[in-house]
Amino acid sequence: MKRLLPNSLNLPSNWQDVRTRALVPATVRVREWRDWVVENDPVYGSFRRPGRTEKIAASVTLLLVLAVVVFLMLFDWNWLRGPIGRWASGKYDREIALQGDLDVNLFSWTPSVIVNDLKFGGPNWAREADTADVDRIEARFRLRKLFAGQIEMPLLAITRPNVVLISTEDGRQSWDLEPDKPDTGEGMKLPLINQLIIQDGRVSLDAQDRDLTLEAAVQAREAASASDGDTGFVLNGEGSINGSPLTLRIEGGAFVNIRRDRPYRFEATLAGSGSRLVAKGAITRPFDLGQFTSTLSLQGRNLNDLYLLTGLTLPNTPPYRLSGALTRDDAIWTFNDFSGRVGSSDLAGDVRAEAGERLRVEAELTSQRLDIDDLAAILGAETRTNAAGTDTTVVASGAGPAMLLPDATLQVDRLRSMDGTLTYRAASVKANDLDIRRVNLGAVLQNGILDLDPVAFTFNRGELNGTARINVTRDTPYSAMDFRLAGYPLESIIPAKGGVAPVTGRALGRARLEGPGSSIHRFAAASKGSISFVVPQGEMRAAFAELLGINASAGLLKLLSGDQSRSTIRCAVADFDVSNGVARAKTFVVDTDVVLAQGSGAINLGTETLDLKIDGESKKPRLLRLWTPIHVRGHLSAPSVGVETGQIVAQAGVTGLLAAVVAPVAALFAFVDPGLAEDANCGALIANAR
């Protein structure tokens, strides 16, 4: 069996020798290899028994090393100030000069560089102010980390730095050393600094694109005693933003024994433009400024104001108060699990922003209970929220009737500068006049095109669904919308009196409009398209149905007697063509079982006024009828209803003439309606309504 084993496993014939050598101790094998090198390697032999050539080569090498060491020890590093300054000036296209002494110490485990009086000028378009002037910089480096390809600084001491940062309206930044390089949005990655000292630092910021200025003092030091106050890093600044005061304070821990695996804690407070932001967190890997986590709390009068502070385009809102987890991962910022209130509505969700050449923002938002007036503020309406934050109301602006369509100007420049998506859902809505119960909104912004889809409002009965597209790439935004109303109860439009609704039924509607305009109101005033409104069937109080035909005898008697009987609405159709913001009636019919009413006229969406005329014809004989149309005129929020008195006077004149010429009884014929009107073709009318 033992003789068959090697062949059966296909092992080499000398497998027993291999097994024996594998059992030899490693130290014995190393000793054998060393002996072989000593006996056979020529390089080893030349070092062991150097000849004349080897001795000369070794001597020359040693002399060169000693010469380099002596040269570096005696070298005046100030000779390099000019070449370094000229090289840096050419590379970064600005004046850079080392105006003071330059001292370099290479012979240490922590080599050091000391630069005195450094001038770092501004770019060509900002020559009036140097980007940085520093009295003294001392930097030390850990040598063993340098050999490993890493930079670690045991000490960085900066004395009296004066930094001036300027950004222009066209996006230029004085501190950008590579303006032609695309902005990746990643944070600055500084080397690890074990100890940082900044003495008497000053930072000036002039952000012309945001109308923001700031003057800040910067200090970084260790505590001199246990009672010492401002230790660690402190930046404290004041300025203005859009004409209002601005304050900024950033505090960090002491720069002592900082390590890569030990987060560096900080706290920042920014207040201005009616907003206040407080962040408490840590740079997770010092000092990679593109990596940090924090808790952010923010509050203010309008989320739209945050654009000047953050660069994020946000909608107009009532006063807000929110808090959540803010993190940064290079170019990606997230504000997750935030919650709070906007106006009198709760708001929660997640926001993700990716910086770069073009900012992209993605938001998923929800409300458990929405105040619909808070949503009106987003559309541009002026609102007021009470001090307790429990109720928001729309405020009428100016004298006269309140405008129904908001006229707040769309901030197209901000929308052109970013892309993004939004979803918003309100699970419930506070009691409101429109009886809205739920809201579902979606938006996609891409390359200056804003698509709103869906725009959905669910009522107690019925719903409104639609889409809209706003093109902000034009000088004047151009919008298109298509909204459909389904099953909306008429009793929500005409409220009940005395517990009884005068009109009941379900309404259908559609509005398809397009046109230019930088606000909702201006868009409507210049729009074209169509608007239709249909009631397939319903009921109305019989007295009102009679009065549609100015049937004074039947209508007034029913009204004065308190008669609550009902008349059937066979159909009601209003179909308008819209041009230049004026909707003109193409079809206007209200058909009941007693009266057929037909109308004409127009609604001006720009002035929000209407001028409609309704002619009613009785389907049944009526003794006393006024042969005059009904007029509905005035502002959409408070229209007035009346009749043409001139035609009533003419009808009365005919009555007097008949009484004088024929007989008093014949005078009654001027007010008699034989009731010859026929039913309208409701099916065709509804089918033709768009």
Secondary structure, DSSP 8 states (H G I E B T S, - for coil): -TTHHHHHTT--TTHHHHHHHHTS-HHHHHHHHHHHHHHH-HHHHHHHS--HHHHHHHHHHHHHHHHHHHHHHH--GGGGHHHHHHHHHHHHTS-EEE-S-EEEE-SSSS-EEEEEEEEE---GGGTTS-SEEEEEEEEE--HHHHHTT--EESEEEEEEEEEEEEE-TTS-BTT-S-TTS-------B--EES-EEEEEEEEEEEETTTTEEEEEEEEEE--SSTT--S-EEEEEEEEEETTEEEEEEEEE---SS--TTS-EEEEEEEEETTEEEEEEEEESSTTBTTEEEEEEEEEES-GGGHHHHH-------S-EEEEEEEEEETTEEEEEEEEEEETTEEEEEEEEEE-SSSEEEEEEEEESSB-HHHHHHHTT--EEE-TTSS-EEE---SSSS--SS------HHHHHTEEEEEEEEES-B---TT-EEEEEEEEEEETTEEEEEEEEEEESS-EEEEEEEEE-SSSS-EEEEEEEEEEEEGGGTS--BTTB-SEEEEEEEEEEEEEE-SSHHHHHHT-EEEEEEEE-SEEEEHHHHHHHTTBHHHHHHHHHTT---EEEEEEEEEEEEEETTEEEEEEEEEEESSEEEEEEEEEETTTTEEEEEEEEEESS-BSSB----EEEEEETTEEEEEE-HHHHHHHHHHHHHHHHHT-TGGGGGGG-B--------HHHHHHH--
